[in-house]
Amino acid sequence: MRLPRRYKIIQFLIFLGPILTITVLLYAMIAWCTYISMSDWRSAAISLRFVGFRNYADVVSTERFLVSLINNIQWMILFMIPTTFLGLVLAYLIIMTGKETLFRTIFLLSTAISMTVAGTLWVWMYASEGALNTLFKMLGLNFLVRPWISDPSTALYALIFVTIWQYLGFSIIVFEAAIKGIDRAIVEAAVVDGASGLTLFFRIILPQVKHAFLIVVPLLVLAALKVFDVVYVMTRGGPGLSTYVLAYFMWVKAFWERFMADGAAIAIIILLLSLVVVIPYAWYALKRWFG
Amino acid sequence: MASRAPARVWAYVLIAVIVTAIVVGGAMYFLLRPAPPAPPPPKKELIIYHWWTAGGEKEAIDAVFAIFKERVPEVVISENPIAGGAGAVMKPVIWQLLAAGTPPDTFQVHAGGELKEYVDAGYLEPVDDIWEELGLEEVIPDTLKAICKFGDHYYAVPINVHRSNILWYNPTIFKELGIIEKFGDPREWDLKTFIEVARYIKAKRPDISPVAVATRNKWPLTHLFEVLLLLHGGPEVHVKFWAGMFNYKDPADPVWKAVREVLVAIGTLAKEGLFNPDHPELTWDEAAAKVMKGECAMYIMGDWVAGYYMAVEAKYGEEWSGAPFPKKVFILLSDCFNLPKGAPHPDIAAEWLRVVGSAEAQEKFNVIKGSITARIDVKPEYPDPYRPETAEDFVKSSLVPSPVHGGLSKEAFVTEMHDILTYMVTAIERGVEVESAVDSAIAQIMGAIERTGLPEFWTGYTIEYFITKR
């Protein structure tokens, strides 16, 4: 949209308020956090003597950091891929049934409840004598019966599943909107030409909802990078360190051990990891929309 | 499209102008309006933070509020209860209020290292005058005095005392297997006997777990370690280890020997399947319930377990019983209130502390809460079979503070211990050899002592300072 110059100035003035608020509150705080991460604030008393990258070295050299990083990466992949594709497929199927309101309500409900509630619910579901194992026993699937979150080899995946369950509704909504945005004429033309449901999905729908991927994928990746609540509520990073993640490590360091500087250092590391996702995304999106 | 754009822009401008007019107009009104006739007198208020929200605890603190209201009826109590066991949620909140320079009038804190962190940061006022006025020096035992006093000043008034070293057991199982006849009174057991008993129970009754533990919130495992280390190493080793007062860089130091033996004992319990296998999904009270139901035989946990059993009306002598473990030493923790620097109503806070330290409040609070009084001159009639014994031990046994509950050590170190110990147990349960898991745990503990600055934290204090020898 090409606008005359004066409109651009007016637009700029209108956006100045929000821009200033965000700049001051967010970017100044990031700068402040960066400074704290290089200070010696390691007790209840505020202390801001500059020590350089010592805190980063300390944090990165711990076992907890390594475990957290690997867990976060696993979380990113194992959470983002199923949530995105299930979201797309379910959105397509929901539209095909024509009962969108009903299904949307069903799937959005899990997204609507708070993670604290969902986490507590799932602790009970996953318990050795919980709903899930009882169900498997009833169905005769005894090989599936296991202490889901007590067993270090399944705990992380059990938690990742909870986040998929929580975010699926969000993914469905975005894809549903994208699919409905496709020009009906194209779809109708394909149907007239005799395209089957599958062909329609792969040849027509998929290429037309690329922009929805651009919304869903980065947001899910960011959600996986800063995941905290589900870990805090369900396992506190246990059994052992098997569900430790960076955000939980940050919280423990900053607010429990009172090593504010170390906590800030982890926060900055999480930010840098997020930027690895956000910058290519922003670059691609800007190029696509304005380039 | 192009023809409609200006109209939309004008609409935005109109909205922006209206919003700006409202905001600026409102601001101008508040800035320029005539001054109100007279400032209202400052409200008489007590701003207090505590974490007693669960059943029993809440009634206990309400009883103290009632006494306070009787004494100063004009004061409004502005209560900020923040749920979360042991202040897990409240501590970060308080710390931020203090750092921001907006302290409350008083807040709940554990006596000991936890209190010292606030004192070191310069957030608290001494309360020596209140100690003197109430004559607390004469009626509070040395170890508890020591963990309220840093430098030459008292910084908090204790309201209660809990004991951390109790072995809870299921009397029906003990009777059935003849544990006490065979191994003697648990009050006199040593570490070796404890492991033998666990193995014996497993051999006789493979369907039950001999030792209950709960690691969902991790700390109960560190609690188990705390009690076993005291049992095995005695009060000196206990204080040396948790306060970092030993030559921790030398693996040959005798403290490491005791720590290693206790870690091997815990590792053995894990390796031989003597813990309940579902421990990672349980909290401390759920583990206590397993003993009551006869699914586990023994449980090492503080005496808030008695409060839990009474709350769920479990039958004493049939479903639960407890033995001080060991009898001759009392690991104590205590909840206190204090006076932050810059508190908005310091006089009212001082009055609150006088109430907290009073015999009347101590008696009413503790009978309901399930703890015992910090003052030994107050001798309430406890309604349960457990507390008379522990109240007697408080006067007769040796005393040391509990590191896991803020009494000794440093919070950062204890937090790292939670992770190190649960990691060790998990590794062993997954098949790692006990010896190698213990080696790696010791290396990590050594690193944690160094990293968290534990020895520097207690520089200037002696081992004797914390121990009341009896």
Interface residues (C-beta under 8 A of the other chain):
Chain A: M1 R2 L3 Y7 I10 Q11 L13 I14 R42 S43 A44 A45 I46 D58 E63 R64 V123 Y126 A127 S128 P147 I149 S150 P152 S153 A155 T235 R236 G237 G238 P239 G240 L241 S242 Y244 V252 F255 W256 E257 R258 F259
Chain B: M1 A2 A5 P6 V9 Y12 V13 A16 K91 P92 W95 L98 A99 E117 Y118 D120 A121 G122 Y123 T215 R216 N217 K218 P277 D278 H279 P280 E281 E411 A412 T415 E416 D419 T422 Y423 M424 V425 T426 A427 E429 R430 Q444 R451 T452 G453
